[in-house]
Amino acid sequence: MPSPAARGSQDDLTPDPPPSRRAGVAPSVRLALPFVAAYGDSGLGLLGDPSRRAIFELLARRPCSVQELADALPISRPAVSQHLRVLREGGLVVSEAEGTRRIHRLDPAGVTALRAWLDGVWSDALTGFHKLAEAPSSVPDEPQEDSS
């Protein structure tokens, strides 16, 4: 590893700006930004994939092995295993060994947290709707025509 003197100053370590910045064009997105999970979307985001959602729905009916899930879905066993790993890491699925196979089931704690979040969103939506419905109309009433 070269010594600090051989590496140069801190300015030497900073990459050159992209060509668009050198040409005087305003930058739109910096490509070297780290990924930040801004919304903490662990539960609902995990169910965005159709295969994962199907696995979740099957496990809601009853606990299953990877083979049972693969038999019920048009995806391979390795794909089922990958989706189960994501669901397990996201806290929606747990698994336990039964003999020579692993049985997967929904994690009640993870599902409860997901449901609590959805209930909060639904409650906020209903509150907003109620406020809107109860608010005085901002559109003036149309004049009534005199029928006499």
RABELTA-V77535 format. One record per pair of residues at least 12 apart in sequence whose C-alpha atoms are under 7 Angstrom apart, sorted by the first residue. I is the first residue (numbers start at 1). GAP is how many residues later the second one is. If there is no record, write none. Layout:
BEGIN
I_GAP / I_GAP
END
This chain:
BEGIN
42_48 / 43_47 / 43_49 / 43_71 / 44_70 / 46_41 / 52_31 / 55_14 / 59_46 / 59_47 / 60_46 / 63_40 / 63_41 / 63_42 / 64_39 / 64_40 / 64_41 / 65_36 / 65_37 / 65_38 / 65_39 / 66_14 / 66_15 / 91_16 / 91_19 / 92_14 / 92_15 / 92_18 / 92_19 / 93_12 / 93_13 / 93_14 / 94_12 / 94_13
END
